[in-house]
Amino acid sequence: MLETVKNAFKVKEVRERLLFTFAMLVIIRFGSELPVPGVDRNYFSNWFAAQTSDAFSLVDAFTGGSFLNMSILALNITPYITSSIIIQLLTIAIPKLEELQKEGEDGRKVLSSITRYVTVALALIESGAMAIGFGRSGLLENYNAINVILCMAVLTAGSAFLMWIGERITDRGVGNGISIVLTINIISRMPQDIVSLFRQFVIGKSIAVGIVAAVIIIAIIVGMVVLVILLNSAERSIPVQYARKIQGRRQIGGTTTRIPLKVNTAGVMPIIFASSLMEFPVIISTLAGYHGTGVWSEVLKYLSSSHWCNPAQIKYSIGLLVYIALLIFFAYFYTSITFNPTEIADNMKKQGGFIPGIRPGKPTAEYLTNLLNYIIFIGAVGLTIVGVLPFFFRGVFGASVSFGGTSLIIVVSVVLETIKQVESMMLVRNYKGFLND
C-alpha cells in the first residue's frame, strides 16, 4: 500500500488528484470545529454524558465528532446517506425510478439530482427538529425565531456543502467522494477511542498486566481488520462460456469470462439497516424526553446495544439475538434487490453464454440462486462476527469505542477501493505513455 502511494506521487496527474483530495479533507476537518452561531457548544457534550444508551454513538462516529461539537457540519453527510438508501429502496417500488436506474449514465444523473433534493429536504427536517426540540432546552443561547432559522440554515448549508465537496472529490480527486468523507470522519475519532482504551486497561496497571492488556487490545483490533479485509476481498468466480457465432466472414464469441460473486455481497448495508431498525425506537424515545419506567422502558433496554452481553443483565442479550436475525435477513434482502439471478441468466442466454455443465435459462437462474444463497450465508456469518464482537467486549469488559463493526467495514472497504483506483489510474497513465512512445 505504501509503495502504491509512493509511486503515485511520482505521476503528476495522480499526485494532483491526491493533493486535491487531501486539501478537501483538511477543509472538512477545519469546518468540523467551526461552531454554529448562537449555539451552546457544551450542550450536546453534557447531554451525551447523561444518556444511558449509545443510540447516538454511530451518528457521532459518522460525523467525526461534528455532531457532538455542534459545528456547522453537525449533520455532516448523514442526510445524504439516508437519502441514498431511500432512493435505492424506492427503485424497487416505483417503476419510473427503476427505468432510470437501467438507462445508464443519463438515468444515474437524474437519480443523483433527485438524491440531492431529498438530501436538502432531510437536512432541513433534521436541523429543524434539532433547533426547535433541543433549542427549547438550552441548545440555543437565545431561543427565538431568528436563531432557530439561522441554526437551520447553517446546518442545512453545511450538509449541502459536504455533499458538494464529496462530488468534487469524485470528479477531481481520488475515490468515491462521499465514502472518502465518511471514512475520514470515522478515522478522526479512532485515536481518541484508542487512547481511552489504553487509559482504561493499560495506564495505571502493573507492568505485566499493562503489557498483556496492550497486546490483547492490539491483537483484537488487528484481527478484526484482517477479518474485514478477508470478508471484503473473498469472492467466488463463476466461469461463463460464450458460443461461437459466424457473422459474415467474422467469428464472434468463443470466449470465456467469469462472474465474480463477492462473499460480502451486500457490504455494510445489513449492519446499517439492522442497527437503524433496533435503535430507531430508542432514538425517538430519547428525543421525546421519555425517562419513565414500566414495560416500554424494559423494551428499550432490550433494543439498546449498551445492555447487551452484560453478565449482570444477561436477559437483555435477547435483543442481540434479534439484531443477528435482522442482520442475516437484510443480508439476503439487500442482495436480492441488487443482484437478480433471473435477469443475469436471461442476458447470458441472449448473448449465447452459458455456465459449463448448466443449461441456459431457468436452470442457470436456479444454479445462481442456490449458489448465491450459500455465499450470502457465509458473508452474513462474517458480518455477524464483525458486528457482534464490539458488543461482546463492551458488555463483558466495558470497552466502549465508536469504531464498531460498521465503522471498520466502511474504512477498510473505502481504503481498499481507493488504492485500487489509484493503481488503475497509474496503469492507464502507463498505457498512454506506451502508446505515445
N, C-alpha and C positions, 0 to 999 in steps of 0.2 A: 504493500500500500504506500509506504513512504517513498519507495523507488518510483512508483507511478506519479506521485505528486512532484517529486524532484525532476523527473523528465518532462512533466507537463509545463513547468516554469521555464523550460528551455525553448518552448514553442510560443511565439509572440501572441498568436490568436488565442490559444488556450490560457496563456498567462493573463491576458487582458480580461478574459471571462472570469477567471478565478479571482482576480483583484476586484472586479466589479461586484462579484458575489460577496466577497469579504467586506467591501465598503457598505453594501446594503445591510449586512448583518450588524455592522458597527452602528449604523443609524438606528436599527431596531432596538439594540440594547440601550442606546442613548435615550430613545423615546420611552423605553420602559421605566426610566427614572424620572421623567417629567410629570409633575402632579397635575391633576385636573383642577382648574381654578375654583376656589370656594369649597374645597373638599377637605375634610379632616383625614389625613393620611393614616393616622393611628387607629381609626375606627375599625377597619377590617382586621388589623392585627389583633386588637383586643377581642373582636367578635369571633375570629377563628379560634383564639385561645380558649374561649368559653364553650366551644362546640364539643359535644361528646362523640359525634360521628365524624367520619372522614369523607363524607359525600362530596366535599368540595376540593379534596386533595388533587384529584385528576384535573380539575379546572385550573388549579394553581400551577400544576406541572405544565399543562398545555400553554399557559400564558407566560411561563417563565418568571413567575412572581409578580407580574404586572397587575394581576387582579388583587393580590394581597397588598401591594403598594398603592393601589388605586391611582395608577398613572394614566396618561392619555391613551395608552394601548391596553387598558384593563380588559376590554372584551377580546382583544387580540384577534386571532383567526377562527375562534370557536364558532361565530355565526356562519363563516364560510364553510367550515366542516359540516355543520348541521345542515346548511343549505344544500351542499353537495350530496349528502346522504338522502335528503328528502327528494331531490330531483331524480337521483338514481333509482329510488324505490318507485317514484311516480311513473317512470318509464314503463313499468310493468302494467300499471293500472290504466294509463292514458295512451291510447294507440298513437295519437299525434306525436307525443314525445318519443315513443318507440320508433316511429318512422324517422324522426330527426336523428336519432342515435345511429340509424342504419344508413344515413345519407352521406356518410364520410365526413370530410373536413368541414364542409359548409354546415351540415347538421350540428356538428360539435360546436361550431362557433355560435350558433343560435342558442344551444343549450348552455354554453358558457355565459352568454348575455343574460339569460333567464336566471342562472345561478347568481350572478352579480346583483340583480334586482332583489332577489329573495334574500340575499345576504344583508343588503342595506335595510330591508324591512325587518329582518330578525334583529339586527343591531339596534334599530330604533325601539323595538319592543323590549329587548333586554335592558337597554340603557334607561328607558322609561321606568321599567319595573325597579331598577336599582335606585334611580334618582328619587322616585316617589316613595317606594317602600322603605328603603334604608335612609332616605333623606329626612324623613319624619323623626327617626330615632337617633339622629346625630351624625349621619354621613356628611350632610351639608352643614356648613358652619352657620349659614343663614338660610333657613328653609322658606323659599318663596318661589313664585312662578318663574322669575327671571333666572335664578340659579338652577332650577330644575331643567329649564330649556337649554341653558348653557351647558350643563352636565351631559344632557342627552346629545347635544350637537357635537361636543368634543369627543365623547366615547364612540359615537357613530362614525365620525370623521376618522378617528384613529383606526377603527376596524377596516374602513374602506381604504385607508392609506396602506395598511399592511397587505390587504388583498392586491392593491396596485403594485406594491413592491414585489410580492410573490410572482406576479405575472411578468414584471420586468426581469426578475432573476431567471425565469424560464426562457425569456426571449434573448437576453443579452448575457446571462450568466451561465452557471453550470447546474444541471439537475432540475428537478421539479421545484419551482419556487415556493409554493405553499408548503410542500413537505420539508424543504430546507428551513423555512421559518419555524415550523413546528418543532423540528429537530433541535435547532439552536436554542429554542425556549426550554426544551426538556434538559438539554445538556447544561444550560446555565444554572439549573437547580441541583445538579448532581454533586458538585464539590461540597456544597453546604450539607447535603444529606450524608456524604461520606464522612465529613468532619464530625457530624452529630453521632454517627455510629461509633467512631473511634473514641469520642468523648464518653459515650455510654458504656462501651465494653472494653476499652483498652486503657485509656488515660485514668490514672488513679489506682489501677490494679497492680498486683505484684508483677515482677518481670516475666515470670513463667506464664502466668495467666494472661497477661497482656499480649505476649508473643503468640500464644495459642489462639487467642481471640482474633488477633490481627490476621493470622494465617487462614483461619476459618472464614472470616469476612471476605478476604481477597479471593479465596477458593470458590466461595459461593457466587460472588459477582462474576468471576471469570467463567465458572461453569455455566451460569445462566446465559452469558453472552455467547459461549460456544454452542450451547443448545439452540439458541435463537438463530445463529448462523447456519447450523445444520438444518434447522426447520425451514429456513427461507431458501436454501440452496438445493435441497433434496428434490428430485423430480423423477418421474417415470416417463421414459420416451417410448412412444408407440410408432413402430415403422409403418409407413404408408407407401404402397407401390402404385404407380400410375401406368396404365396400359399404353402400349404404343399405338399411335394413330398415324395414318398416311394422309396428308393433305397436299394434293398436287404432287410435287417431287420432294416435298419435305417430310421428315419423320418427326412427329411431335409426341412427347411423353416418354415412357420407358424409364423414368427416373424414380428414385426412392428418396422420400423425405421422412421427417419424424414429427409427431405431435408431442410437444413436451407438456406433461401434466405435473404441475407443482404439487408437492405433498401438502404444503400450506396454501391451498388454492385461494382461500378467502382472505388471506393476510391477517391483519389485526382487527378486521371488522367484527368477527364474532365476539371478541372480548369487549369491544366498544359497545355493541348492541346489548350484550348481557349485562355489562356494568351499568349502562344507562337505564335499562329497564328495572334493575334492582335498586338503583339509587334515586330514581325519579320520585317515589313517594317520600323518601327521606328528605330530599331537597325541598319539595313542596311544603312538607310539614315544618321544616326549619325556617323557610322564608315566611311562612304564615305565623311563625312565632308560637308553634304548638310545643308546650312543655308539660303536658298533662300526664296522667297515669291511666292504667286500665288496659283493655285489650289492644287498642291501637298502638299504645306505647310498646307493648310486647312485640307486636308485629313489626314495628320499625327496628327493633333490636335484631330480629331475625333477618331483616333485609340489609342491615348495616354491616359492612365488612369489618368494622372495628370491633365487633363482638364475636367474630368467627375464630375458631381454633383456640379459644381461651379455655384452658383446663378447668378454671373455676366456674365457667358458664358454658359447658360443653353443649348444652341443649340448643344454643343459638347457632351452632355449626350446621344445623339443618338447612339454614339459609345458604350455606356454602354448597350443599348438595343441589339445591335448586339452581344456584349460579352455574354449576358444572353442567347440569342438564340443559340450561338455556344456551350455554356456550356451544355444546355439541349440536343442539338444534339449529342455531344460527350459522354454524359452520356448513351444515347441509343446505340450509335455506339460501344463504348468500351465494354459495357455489351454484345452486340451481338457477339463479337469476343472471349469473354472469357466464355460465358455461352450459350450452344446450347441446347434448349429445345427438338428438334427433336432427337438428339443423346442420351440425357438422357432418353427420352421416349422409344427409341429402346432398350437401355441397360436394362431398367426396365422390358420391355416385354420379353426379352431373359432370364432374371433371374427369371421370374414368379412373378414380382412385379407389383402392381397397386395402384393407389390412390383411396381410398374408394369413391364410387359414380361416378367415372370416368372410362370409358372403356380404356383398354390398347391401345397403338399405337397412331394413329393420334389424337383422342380426347384428350389424355393425353398431347401431344405436344401442341395442341391448348390451353388447360387449362393453362399449364405452361407459354405459351407465353402471354396470356391475363393477368395472374396474375403478371408476370414479368414486363410488360409494366406499370401496375398500381404502382408497387413498385418502379420502376425506376423513375417515375414521382415524387413521394414523395421524393425520395432521391435527385433528381435534384433540387427540390424546396429548400430543406435543404441546398444543396451545394450553391445555388444561394444566399441565405440569408447570409451564412458564407462568401462567396466570395465578395458580394457587400457591406456589412457593412463598411469595411475599406475604400472603395472608397467614401462612403457617408460622413463619418466623416472627411476624408481628404479634400474633396471638400467643405463641408459646414463650418467646423471648422478649417481646416488647420492642422489637426492632422496626421502627416506623420510618419509611422513606417514601419520597414522592415518585421515584423511578421504579414502578412495579413492572409487571409483565407487559402491560400495554406500551409503556414508555420504551422499554428495551427493544421490543419488536419494531417499533417505529424508527428508533435511532439506528439500529443495525440495518434494517431494510433500506433506509434512505442513504446511509453511508455506502453500502454495497452498490446500490443503483447509481449513485453519483460517481463512484470510482469507475464503474463500467462505462458510464457516459464519457468520462474524461479519456479513458482508453480508446473508445470509439472515435472521439474527435481527433486524437493523435493518430489513429490508424488511417482515418480519412485524409488527414494532412499528409501522411507519408505516401499515400496513393497518389495524391495530387502532385507531390514533389517528384515521384517516379514518372508520372505522365509528362510533366513539364520537361524533365530531363530528356 
